[in-house]
């Protein structure tokens, strides 16, 4: 495995870094004021930066299956790691380059499973950043970590599907630029496990669809990409809005979640890099009981342990990206679960260290640690909780050792 990036990838990352340092970071406060105080999610500065990125071809970089006529720069998962870490430093940076969630994985679904008509209506405008989307799977009334628990019904009536149910944590559905949802629901409750669910496209202006509320996460509301609760009451869409075959929703979901989880981890690593640098700066500028904070062994250990955890997580993510590129989703299944657990834990621990070093400021909105801690803690539930990923790792470990008898070889002296 070679994690070194080719000159082309290094050049792309350098361009992204230049835009980040000169255009995004200096205007971060301006954007946050527009988003959080004025509820303007498409301020002029974002529109201008998107035009700049598009013009430079720094666009759709997280989509390795771009067609020859599609706008953007096709990067592999490993190549995108060099870019995703930069974008992860600031929450809205990914949208500048049309590499943001949940739109990127939704575009992948449409690329892989959409009909030509669906691609023309929904994928094409997403590829140029004209609209946004959401993915509605999780439900408040069941344990959605087991997809077989999904209760939302998608009932076929002639040439239409009628949807009834309640969803929440439909990321981005509350964004005013969201134009459609990809909804997961049960089309055949009597089918075998894994074949009961389907996915359908639901335009956000469909009668019967209600946005109930935007949810907070540990008292923090993401105004850019809110986590939204939705109610479906006799929502009717044509059968032609189905993605893939009926009963194929579970398999489509697995195809979507592999790369999406890796991208989340890549961005989290970029965020953690910022948090560590902030800790170092804070420790060098503050003093207590007659000496600089940086001189205390507990502070030195917290920063050092953060670096150890981050470098381990980064290497594990890079290996997972390499395996996805070279061996496919199935071969990388255990790796994806490994990084989902490892990165979430590292992210959470680094936030805790940072809050302790920053003191009172660390728990306020004047520093990024409180928001980051909310994100990091929720990260251990999103896209499959730690327990589910640990179970997957255990099962694959068992399978790997089937037929072996190492106990006889490594135990007993005679």
N, C-alpha and C positions, 0 to 999 in steps of 0.2 A: 504494500500500500504506500502510495506517495501522496502526501498532503500538500506538497509545494504547488503553488499556482503558476500557470504558464504566463508569459509576458502579457498576453492579451488580457487575461483576468486581472493581473496586477494593474494594468493601465486603466481598466474599467473601475476597479476599486479606488484608484487614485483620483479619478474624475468625481466619483461619488463623495469621496472624502473632501475634495475641494469644495463641492457644493454644500456639504454639511458644515464645514468650518466657516465658510464665507457668507452663506445665505440662510441656512437653517438655524444653527445654534444662536447666532446673534439676534434672530428674530423670534426665538422660542417664546419669550415672554409676551411679545406682541400677539402671537398666534393664540396663546393660552387665554389672554384677556378676551380676544374675539370669540373664542369657543365657549369659555366658561361664564363670562359676564354678559356678553352680547348675544350668545347662542348663534353666532355666525360661523358655520362649519366650512364655508367656502369663501374665506376672506380673499381679497385681491392678491395678497402675498402668496397664498397657496396656489391660486390660479396661475400666477406669473411663474412660479417655480416649476409647476407641472409642465408648462409650455417649454421652459428651458430644458428640463430633463428629457421631454419628448423629442425636442429638436436635436439633442445630443445623442439620441438613441439609447439613453439610460432608462429603459422602460420595459416593463413586463419581464424583468430579469429572473423572476422566480418561476417562469414557465418554460421548462425544457422542451416542451412539445409544440412550440410556436410553429405555425406554418410559414412557408416562404413569403407569403404576402401579408402576414400579420405584423403589426408594428411592434418593435421592441428588440431586445438583445437576448438571445437564447443562452442561458447558462445552465450547467448541470447543477445538481444539488450541492456538490462539493465546491464548485466555483461560486455559487450563490452565497456560501458561508462567508466568503471574504467581504461581501456587500452587506449581508443581513446583520452582521455584528455592528456595522456603522449605523445602519438604520435603526437598530434597537436602542440606541442611546437616547433618542427622543421619540415619544409615542407617535407623533404625526408624520415623522420623516418618511415612513414607508409609502404613504399616499402620494408623496411628491413624485415617486418613481413608479406608481401603479403596482406596488408590490405588497399591498396591505391585506391583512385578513379581515373578514372571511372571503374577500373577493377572489384572491388568488386561488385557494382550493376550489371555490365554486367555478371559476373559469376552467380549472383542470377537469372537473366533472363534466362540464359542457363540451370540452374538447374530446373527452374519451367516450361519453355516452349520449351526447346531444344529437338530435337529428339536424339536418341541414337547415330546416325552418327554425328550430330552436336556436341554432348558432347565429343565424341571421338576425333574429329578433333580440336575443339576450347577450350572446357572447360578443358579437361585433361591437356594440356600444361600450361594453365593459373593457374591451381591449384598448380603446382609446380614452378610457377614463370618464366616459360620459354619464354613467350611472353606477350605483352601488347595489349590493345584494345582501342577503342574509341566509343563514342555514338554521332551520328550525327542527331540532330533534329532541332536546331535553324537555321533560315534562315535570310539573310540580307534584303530581299525585302518585308517581311511581318512581322506583329506583332506576333511573335511566342509565346507570352504569352498565346495566344488562339491557341491551337493545331489544331483547325479546319481551321486555316488560312494556314497551311502548303501547299506549292505549288509544291514541288518536286514530280514528277510523277514516279510511279513504274508500268509500263505497261506490262501486260502479253502477250508474243508472243510464243505460243506453250509451250514448256517445260522450257522456260526462262522468266526472268523478265528483262526489259530494263529500266534503271534509268536515268532520266534527271533532273537536278536542281542544285542549289547552296546552300551550308550549310556553317555556320561559328560557332565559339565557339564549335567546335568538339574537346573537351578536350582530349589531348594526341595524336591526330592523327599525329602530327608532330614529335613525339618521334620515333627515328629510330627502336625501338623494337616493335612498333605497327604493328600487322599483320592483323588485320581485324577491320571493323567498323560495328556497328549495326545502320542501316539507317532507318529513319522513312519517309515514303512518302505515297502519295495517290494512292491506287490501284483501287478505285471505287468512282469517284466524285459524282455519283448519289445516293449513299447509304445514309441512314439517318446519321445525325450528330453523331459522336462517332464511326461510323462503316466504315468510308471512308479510314482510314489509316491502313497500315501494316508495319511490321518491317522485314527487310531482312539483312542477313550477307553478307558483301562485303569485300573480301580480298583486302588488300591495293595494291597488284600488279595487280589488274584487269585493263585491257586496258580501257581508257576513264576517269579514275579517276585521277584528278590533284590536288596536294597540291598547292594552290595559294600562301599562306603565313601563317606565325605564327603571331597572333595578339598581340599587346601590350594592357595592361589594365591600363589606366591612366599612360601611358608611361613606364610601367613595363612589361617586358617579362618574363614569367615563362619558363625557359629553360627545366625544368624537365618534366612538363606536359603542353606543350604549347596549347593555344587556337588557333585552326587552321581553316582557310577558305579552303573549298573544292569545286571543280567543277566536276559535273557528266555529262558526254557527251556520251550518248548511252552506258552506263556501263551495261554489260550483265552478269547476274548470273543465275544459275539454280533455278527453282522453289523450289527445295529441300532446298534452303538457307533461305526460309521464316521461321520466328519464330512464332509458334502458327498458328491460323487460319487466313485466309485472312479477313481483316477488324478488326482484334483484336489488332491493334497497340496501340490504345488509352488505352485500359484496361491493356495491358502489361506495358505501360508507367506508369500508376498509381501504379501498383504493384512494379515497380522499384523505383519510386521517393520517396515513403514513407520512407523506411529505409535509402535511400541515403541521404535525407535531414537531418535525425536525426544524421547520422554519420558526416555530414558536421558541424552540430551544436556542436557536442561533441568535434571535433577537434578544432573548433573555441574557445571553452571555455578553452581548454588547452593553446592555443596561448594567450588568454587574461590573463591567470594566469601569464604567463611570462612577459607580458607587465606591469602588476601591480607591480611585483617584481622589474622590472627595474626602474619604477618610484620611488619606495621607496628608492632604492639604490642611484639613481641620486639625489634625494632631500636631502639625508643625506650627500652627498659629495660636494655639491656646495653651495656657499654663494653669496649673492648680497646685496649691500647697508648695509653692516655691520652685517648681520645675515644669518644663514643657511636657505636655501630655505625651508627646512622642517618646519620652524617656521612660515611661512606665512599661514594665514587661508585659502587662496585660493588654495594653494597646498594641504593642509590637506583635504579640502573639495573635491578636484578633485580625490584624491586617495580614499577617503572614499566612494564617490558616485560611483566610479568604482567598488569597492568591493560590494556595495549594488546591483548594476545592475548585476554583475556576479553571485552572489549567487542566486538571483531570477531566472536568466536564467538557471543556473545549475539545480535547483529543477524542473523547468518546463520541461527541457529536460529529466530528470530522470523519471518524471511522464509519459511523452510521450513514452519513451522506455518501461516502465512497461506496459502501455496500449497496445502497439504493441505486446508485448510478450503474454499478457493474454487475450486480447480482439480482436486483429486483426487490419488490416489496416483501415477498414471501420470505426470501432468504434473510432480510434485514428485520424480520418481525421482532426477534428478541432484542436486537440493538435498539429499536425504537422504544421499546418498553424500558430498557436500561437508561436511556438518556432522559426519558420522561420523568423517571424517579430521581436520577442523579442531579439533573439540572434544577428541578424544583427544590430539592433539598439545599443545594448550594446557594441558590437565589435567596431562599428563605433565611439561611444562616448568615449570609453576607448582609442582608437587610438588618438583621438583629445586631450584628457587630457594629454596623454604621450608626444605628440609633443610639447605641450605648456610647460611642465615641462623640457623637454630636450632642448628647445630653438632651436638655429640654427642647432645643430646636429640632431635634430628630423626630419628635412626635407631632410636629406642626406641619402645615402646608408650606412653610418657608423653606423647607428642605425636601428633597424628593423621596426620603426614606419611608415615610408613612404610607404614601401612595404605593411605593414599590413593594412594601411589606404586604399590603392588601392584595396586590397582584400576585406576589409570590405565593402567598398562602392559598389563594384560590387556584393557582397553577397546579396545586397538588390534588385538585378535584377535576378541573377542566380536562376534556379529551381523555377521560378515563382516570379515576382516582388511583392513588398510589397502590391501594390494595389489589386492584384489578391487574395493574401492570406487574406487581410482584407475583401474583398468581400465574400470569402468563410466563414470566421468567422461570418460575419453579417448574411448571409443566414442561417447558422446553428443555430445562436441565434434566428432568427425568427421562424425557424422550431421547436425549443425546446419550444417556448412559444405559439405555436398554440393551440387555444381553451381556453386559459386563459383570465380572465378579471380582472387583478389586479388593473386596473385604478379605478374600482368601489370600491374596498376594501381600496385603499390607498390614494384616493383623496376625497375632500369634507368633511365637518365636520358633516353634518347632513343628 
